[in-house]
Amino acid sequence: MIKTRILLAEDDENLGSLLKEYLNIKGYETELYPDGNKAFKGFIKEHFDLCILDIMMPGKDGFTVAKEIRLINSDIPIIFLTAKSHKEDVLEGFTIGADDYITKPFSMEELLYRIEAILRRTKPGQDCGSLDVFQLGNYNFDARKQLLTYGKKVQKLTTKESELLKLLCNNKNKVLERNFALRTIWIDDNYFNARSMDVYITKLRKYLKDEPSIEIINIHGKGYKLIC
């Protein structure tokens, strides 16, 4: 099977090497570039399926590289990495056409989840190492179609409801850490997003109420656990 190729532009040598090694281990063919100029030249010369761009880089910053990449390929997914968390930076990133935005420090698992989520949307036939259909008792959950089915009863989920339920399913009978879920789905783990996630958890409990063996329980100080 042809591997997904990732362009990684990161001027922090240690972080760049760690990310490249981790992504290669996870089955992605990753090319690391230490600055914006080299990253763009590499993009022109080789084929890539996804770009991960640090914003603050010598030569050309990540925003500039993304704009130039978009002139050549308007569809390739782009993830921005940055130590900044200001709203205006996030908005600029999405205005340019970013598919996602992740602030440092972040976990390798969080980055991997976001890569897989983007590839599932942009390359539906690709095996990204993660299931999209889950069986929860007598419920069937199709994360791609965002449908939760119980017999003849079908519940159409919103994108965030579906993403949150999928995270819970992927961590079934294990603790889903609150901050990880917030940063993965809402990007920012601030108070208002945390309250929003509580509302979505309540909605998911309501959707799953027909199956007594299924519970979403609070783990004090940590997060949630889907028990089934």
C-alpha positions in Angstrom: 0.0 0.0 0.0 1.3 3.5 -0.9 2.1 5.5 2.2 0.7 8.9 2.9 3.5 11.5 2.5 3.7 14.4 4.9 5.6 17.6 4.5 6.8 18.8 7.9 8.2 22.3 8.3 9.6 22.9 11.7 12.7 25.0 12.6 13.1 23.5 16.1 15.6 20.7 15.3 14.7 18.6 18.3 10.9 18.8 17.9 11.2 18.4 14.2 13.2 15.2 14.5 10.9 13.8 17.2 7.8 14.5 15.1 9.4 13.0 12.0 10.4 9.8 13.8 7.0 9.4 15.4 5.1 9.9 12.2 7.3 7.5 10.3 6.8 4.9 13.0 3.0 5.4 12.6 3.3 4.6 8.9 3.5 8.1 7.4 6.4 8.9 5.1 7.6 12.3 6.5 10.0 14.8 5.1 11.4 17.4 7.5 12.4 20.9 6.4 14.0 23.4 8.8 12.7 26.6 7.3 10.0 28.0 5.0 12.1 28.5 1.9 13.3 24.8 1.9 9.8 23.6 2.7 8.3 25.4 -0.3 11.1 24.2 -2.6 10.5 20.6 -1.3 6.8 20.9 -2.0 7.4 21.9 -5.6 9.8 19.0 -6.2 8.0 16.2 -4.5 4.4 14.9 -4.0 2.8 15.3 -0.6 -0.6 14.4 0.8 -0.6 16.7 3.8 1.5 19.6 5.1 2.3 20.5 8.7 3.7 24.0 9.0 5.2 25.8 11.9 4.2 29.4 11.8 7.3 31.1 13.2 10.1 30.0 10.9 13.2 31.7 9.3 13.1 32.5 5.6 9.4 32.3 5.2 6.8 32.0 7.9 4.2 29.3 7.8 1.4 31.6 6.7 3.5 32.7 3.7 4.4 29.1 2.8 0.7 28.1 3.0 -0.4 30.9 0.7 2.2 29.9 -1.9 1.2 26.2 -1.6 -2.4 27.1 -2.0 -1.6 28.8 -5.4 -0.2 25.5 -6.6 -2.6 23.1 -4.8 -5.8 24.4 -3.4 -6.9 21.1 -1.9 -4.0 19.7 0.0 -4.7 19.6 3.8 -2.6 22.0 5.9 -2.1 21.9 9.7 -0.4 24.9 11.4 1.8 24.4 14.4 2.6 27.3 16.7 3.4 28.4 20.2 0.9 31.3 19.7 -2.7 31.0 20.9 -4.0 34.4 20.0 -7.4 34.4 18.4 -6.2 36.6 15.5 -3.5 34.0 14.6 -6.1 31.2 14.6 -8.4 33.3 12.4 -5.6 34.2 10.0 -4.7 30.5 9.7 -8.2 29.5 8.8 -8.6 32.4 6.4 -5.6 31.2 4.5 -7.3 27.8 4.3 -5.9 25.8 7.2 -7.6 22.5 7.9 -6.5 22.5 11.5 -4.4 24.5 14.0 -2.6 23.1 17.0 -0.7 25.1 19.7 2.5 24.0 21.4 3.0 22.1 23.6 0.9 19.3 22.3 0.9 15.5 22.6 2.0 13.3 19.7 -1.2 11.4 20.0 -3.2 14.6 19.6 -1.4 15.5 16.4 -1.9 12.0 15.1 -5.6 12.1 15.8 -5.9 15.4 13.9 -4.0 14.0 10.9 -6.2 10.9 10.8 -9.4 13.0 11.1 -8.3 15.3 8.2 -7.3 12.3 6.0 -10.6 10.6 6.6 -12.4 13.7 5.3 -10.1 14.4 2.4 -9.2 10.8 1.4 -12.3 8.7 2.3 -10.9 5.5 0.9 -7.7 5.7 2.8 -7.0 3.4 5.8 -5.9 5.9 8.5 -5.6 3.2 11.1 -8.8 4.1 12.9 -12.4 2.7 12.6 -15.4 4.8 11.7 -18.1 2.4 12.6 -18.7 1.3 16.2 -21.1 -1.1 17.9 -22.3 0.1 21.4 -24.6 -2.6 22.7 -27.5 -2.4 20.3 -26.5 1.0 19.0 -24.6 1.4 15.7 -22.5 4.5 15.4 -21.2 5.6 12.0 -18.8 8.4 12.7 -18.3 9.3 9.0 -22.0 9.6 8.3 -22.6 11.1 11.8 -25.5 8.7 12.5 -26.4 6.9 15.7 -28.8 4.0 15.0 -30.9 2.0 17.5 -33.2 -0.4 15.7 -35.4 1.8 13.5 -34.5 4.9 15.4 -31.9 7.1 13.7 -30.3 10.1 15.4 -28.3 12.5 13.1 -25.4 13.9 15.1 -23.8 17.3 14.8 -20.1 17.3 13.8 -18.9 18.0 17.4 -21.3 15.4 18.9 -19.9 12.8 16.4 -16.3 13.8 17.1 -16.8 13.6 20.8 -18.6 10.3 20.7 -15.9 8.9 18.4 -13.2 9.9 20.9 -15.1 8.2 23.7 -15.5 5.1 21.5 -11.8 5.0 20.7 -11.2 5.2 24.5 -14.0 2.8 25.5 -13.8 1.7 29.1 -10.8 4.0 29.5 -10.6 7.6 30.7 -10.9 10.2 28.0 -8.9 13.1 29.4 -10.9 16.3 29.4 -8.1 18.6 28.2 -7.2 16.2 25.4 -10.8 16.1 24.1 -11.1 19.9 24.3 -7.9 20.6 22.4 -8.6 17.9 19.9 -12.2 19.0 19.1 -12.4 22.6 20.3 -8.7 23.6 19.7 -8.7 25.6 23.0 -9.3 24.1 26.5 -10.6 27.4 27.9 -13.5 27.6 30.4 -16.2 28.4 27.8 -15.3 25.4 25.6 -15.2 23.2 28.7 -18.8 24.2 29.5 -19.8 23.6 25.9 -18.3 20.1 26.1 -20.4 19.4 29.2 -23.5 20.2 27.2 -22.5 17.8 24.5 -21.8 15.1 27.0 -25.4 15.6 28.4 -26.7 15.3 24.8 -24.8 12.1 24.1 -26.1 10.6 27.4 -29.7 11.4 26.2 -29.1 9.8 22.8 -27.7 6.6 24.5 -30.4 6.3 27.2 -32.2 3.4 25.5 -29.3 1.0 26.4 -29.0 0.7 30.2 -25.6 -1.1 29.9 -24.1 2.0 28.3 -22.9 4.9 30.5 -20.8 8.0 30.1 -19.5 8.7 33.6 -17.5 11.6 35.0 -14.1 10.8 36.4 -13.5 13.6 38.9 -10.5 15.8 37.9 -9.7 13.8 34.8 -12.5 13.5 32.3 -15.0 11.0 31.1 -15.3 7.2 30.6 -17.6 5.4 28.1 -18.7 2.2 29.8 -20.3 -0.5 27.7 
